[in-house]
Amino acid sequence: MVDRYRPRLLFATTLLLCLGAAFLIGQHSYAQSADTKPESVTLRWFLRWSDTRIESIAVPLLERFHAEHPNIHIVVESASRSSDYYQQLRLQLTRGTPPDVFYPATHVAYDLALQGFLLPLTDLLRQDGVDLTAYDPSVLDLYDVGDQQLYCLPIDQAALAVAYNRTLFDNAGIPYPTAPWTWEDLLATAVALTADHDGDGTPEQYGIDRFYTYWPLLVWSATGHNVFDDPKFPTKFLLEEEDSVNAIQWLADLHLQHGVMPPPAGIDGVADPFRSGQAAMQIAGHWQVPTYLATPGLDFDFAPLPVDDYQVNRNDGSCFAIASTTRHPQAAWTFVQFLAGPKGLGAQMLTELQQITPALRNLQTSDAFRDPSLLPDHNLTAFLPSHTLTPAAANAARTSEQLTPASPVSEVQYNFPLYDPLHPIFQDWATVAESELQAVWSGKRSADDAVGRMANQAEDLLETLADEPVTRQSVEVTARRRATVPDRPTLPVTNTLAATESGAVGMGMHWPLAAATEISVTAPISERLQPALPFPRHFYVSPTGDDRHTGLRTTFPLATIQHALELVAPGDTIHLAPGSYFENVTSVTSGRANAPITIMGPPEAILHGNGDASAGFYLTHSYYTLAGFTMDGLHGDPTDPDGYTQKLLYVQGTGVKAGVTGLRVFNMTFRNAGGECLRLRYFAHHNEIAYSTFHICGLLDYEFDDGGKNGEAIYVGTAPDQWDDGKNPTADPDESSYNWIHHNTMDTQGNECTDIKEGSYGNVVEYNLCTGQLDPDSAGLGARGNHNIIRYNTIYGNIGAGVRLGGHEVDGVQYGTENEVYGNHLIGNRAGGIKIINEPQTRICGNRLERNIGKVVFGDGSEEYEPTVPC
C-alpha cells in the first residue's frame, strides 16, 4: 500500500539521471566553485501528467530551464491519474511535506489557498513587474480568493467546443456546424446523424456522445448565471428558476425522448463512442486533441458551443502553485514564471504542441494556436471567445439595459467555472448534485423533482455559512488568518527533503521551531473563544507537558488534549507530539466552514483513552480536521476486556435534526477498538473520512465473545431499534447523509468495514480496501439505507459477502433500496459476491468478481441484477 499512495520518487530519481550531464555536471561544478556561483537549491515539481507527456514536454522544458538557471535543480514527481494526484498532494500537504511547485486545477487551488497551503504571489509579481494584463481576466479572477492576492499562476483554461466527425457528416450529407448555432440546432443535427440500421431500437450511431458532466453549460446558456449567485461567496441557490430546470430536462431528454445520445450507462464495451465512430459529435476540451490525433482514421474538427440566450464557456483550468512552506520561495517563483509567466517557455511549448487552450492572451491569438502545423485546417478558434466577462461582470451586465435575454449575446461570452461554487462547500454540493441528477439522466425522476430536492440540500449547506456570512470581507479576513508564513512552521513533524549529488532524495524529521515569544493566557475562556482573532493560533501538546503552560510554544507544551480543546477557537490548530495520551476527550466548541479546528500529529502520537468513558474522542461539534495521529483503544491489560476503549472516535449530533458536519479525517490510524472504530451518529452530514487505516475493531464481541456483532471500522447512522433509546435528541430516523468515505485501508477483524444504517442516504464509499470482516451473515461493505453509492473499492478475504444491500421496513418505509454498486473488485469473500436483500436497487454493474465462494449475487432481491455486466 505504501507504493500506491506515494509519488513516484523512483521516477523522479530516474528522470534526474536521464537528464544526466546537464543536471549532475551543473551540480558538481557548483560544488567546486561555490564562491562564485549562487547557492544551489533543489525543488520538487509534482505533476499529473503521463510519462509520455513528461518525456515529450517536461524533460525538454527542464533542459532549457537548467541552461538558464544552473543553480536550480528540479526533481519531477508524477501521478498520471487525477484522483491519485490529488490524494497524494493532499496527503503531503497534511503531513507537512508538500512539493515546492505543483499543478492544481482551479477549484483545488482555490480551496488550498483558503487553507493557507499556497504561497501568495502578489508581492513576487510586483517585484518582477509581471504584466497581469497578459492573461485572460476572467481566468485570472478565479485565483484571487478575495484578499487581493493571487495564489496560483494560470497556465490554461478548460474551454469547451463541439468536436465532430467530418466523415460521418459527409456520409450523411449534413453540413458541418458553424457559428452562430443554437442548442436546438445541435439537437436537429444530432437527430439527422442518429442511425438505427437494424431497427432494434438501439442506434448503431448516435448523433452526440454523452455530456452529462457538462450539464451546467445548459444552465449558463439559458440563464446567463451560475448555479449559485456567486461562485466565490455563495448566498443563494438559483437552480430553481424555470429556465434552469428546463435546461436540465432538455439534456436528459436527448436520450430519454429523442434517442440521439447514448444511455447514461454508455455503450457496452465502448469507452469512447466518438473516437470509435459511434457518435458523430462530442463536447470536448482542447486536452483531448492529442487523443484524437492518435486515433487512426478519425477525421475531426471543432465548432463553437451552441448558444441559447447567452454565449457561454468554461474559464476554469489549471495553474502552477508554490507551497506556502517551501524553503526556496524565490527559486520556486523563478521556475513558475518560466512555466506560466508571460515570458516563460512552458505555456508556449504546451500551446505549440496543442496540449492546452492558453490563459495568456497573446498565445490565444498566435499562429501556434490558431494555425498550428500539427492541425492544419482545423478550427481551434472554436475554443476562444470574441470577448469575455468575469462571472461578476456577467451578472451585472445581464441586468443592464444594454444586455437582456431579449437580445442574444452573440458577441459577448459569459465565462464560468464548471466547479460551482469555488467556495469550500463545493465538495459537499457536488455529492448532492451527482446523486440527484443520476436519477434524472436515467428517467427515474423529473428535473423539477430533482432540483427541488437539490434545493433543500443547497439551503442546508448555505445555512452552515450563516454563522459567518460569506462576503468578500470575511473571506479576505479568513485568507489572511489561514495563510501560512513560509518561515513559520505549522506542523508538528515535517519531512525535509535533500537531494544528494546522485539525485536521490533523502528524508529527515524535525520538530518545528518555537514561536518568537511566550504568551501568557490570563483572559477568561469566553474571551479567548471570540471569533475575531487576527491570526490562527497553534497549541502544542506533549505527554511531558504541563497544562499550566500556555501551549503556544513547543518548549512550553500542554499536557492534555482536553485542555487544548478548551482553549481553541475556530481556525486554531492543536499539534500533538509523539507519545501516548491516556485520556478520554470531548469537543468543546465548533470550528467554522472556512476556519476549522485542526488536531494533527505523527502516527507516534497515540490517543488511547483511559477507561473513564466509552469513547476515546467524543465529538459533538462541527468543522474539525483530524490528521496524522493514531487512536489505539488499548489502555490497560490486553487480556482483559476492560483494558480497551469501546469506541475510538464517536461523532454524535446533539441538536434537533442537526448533526455534526464539516469533519475531515485524514491519514489517521484507528486500532484496537472494543466496538466500532469510528461512528457517525444522528444526522451527521457532509463529513469526509479518507486515507486512513482501520485495524481490529470489535474486540469485545469478536475476541472476548461478548455475544454481539459490533465491530465496524466506520458505522454511519443509527439502527432502527436504537432510534428511541434516548441517546439521540429525537426518535426520528437517523438521516446521516452525504458523507464521503474514500481511500481508506480497513482490516476490521470484526464486522463491516463500512455499515450504513436505515435512514442514512446519499453517502459515497469509494476507493477503499476492505478485508478481515468476520460475520458470515453480513459483508465487507453494507448499505441498509437508501440512495448510497459503493464504487471502486477492493473487497477481499471477508467471511461474509463482499457487499450487502438491504434494510428493515420501519413504519411502512422500506429501507435499503435504490443503492448503487459499481466498479468494485470482490475477491475471495466466503459468503459470496453481492447480497441483495431488498429491491429495487439502482446501478449494480461493472463489478469484477473473482474466487468468491458461493454465488456472484444472491438474496431475496437479487434476481434482476447481474453485477458484472458493463455499466
URNORPE-V652073 format. One record per run of one state. SS is the DSSP state (alpha for helix, beta for strand, coil for the rest). FROM is the first residue (numbers start at 1). LEN is the number of residues. Records with the same first field share a line. If there is no record, write none. Layout:
# URNORPE-V652073
SS: FROM-LEN, FROM-LEN
This chain:
# URNORPE-V652073
coil: 1-1, 6-3, 20-1, 33-8, 48-3, 69-3, 79-3, 96-5, 103-2, 115-3, 119-3, 129-3, 136-1, 145-5, 151-2, 155-1, 157-3, 173-9, 194-1, 196-9, 207-1, 209-3, 224-4, 229-8, 238-4, 257-4, 262-5, 268-2, 271-8, 280-1, 294-6, 304-3, 308-2, 315-3, 324-5, 341-5, 353-5, 359-1, 365-2, 371-9, 384-4, 390-1, 399-10, 417-9, 442-5, 464-2, 469-3, 483-11, 500-5, 511-14, 529-9, 542-12, 557-1, 559-2, 568-5, 577-2, 582-3, 587-5, 593-2, 596-1, 602-3, 608-7, 620-4, 628-2, 633-1, 635-6, 645-2, 653-2, 656-2, 659-2, 662-2, 667-2, 674-4, 682-3, 686-2, 691-2, 698-1, 703-11, 717-3, 723-14, 738-2, 743-2, 748-6, 757-4, 762-2, 767-2, 772-7, 784-2, 787-2, 792-2, 797-4, 806-3, 811-2, 815-5, 823-2, 828-6, 837-6, 846-2, 851-6, 859-13
alpha: 2-4, 9-11, 21-12, 51-18, 82-14, 106-9, 122-7, 132-3, 137-7, 166-7, 183-11, 212-12, 242-15, 286-8, 329-12, 346-7, 361-4, 367-4, 380-4, 391-8, 426-16, 447-17, 466-3, 472-11, 525-4, 554-3, 561-7, 641-3, 699-4, 720-3
beta: 41-7, 72-7, 101-2, 105-1, 118-1, 135-1, 144-1, 150-1, 153-2, 156-1, 160-6, 182-1, 195-1, 205-2, 208-1, 228-1, 237-1, 261-1, 267-1, 270-1, 279-1, 281-5, 300-4, 307-1, 310-5, 318-6, 358-1, 360-1, 388-2, 409-8, 494-6, 505-6, 538-4, 558-1, 573-4, 579-3, 585-2, 592-1, 595-1, 597-5, 605-3, 615-5, 624-4, 630-3, 634-1, 644-1, 647-6, 655-1, 658-1, 661-1, 664-3, 669-5, 678-4, 685-1, 688-3, 693-5, 714-3, 737-1, 740-3, 745-3, 754-3, 761-1, 764-3, 769-3, 779-5, 786-1, 789-3, 794-3, 801-5, 809-2, 813-2, 820-3, 825-3, 834-3, 843-3, 848-3, 857-2
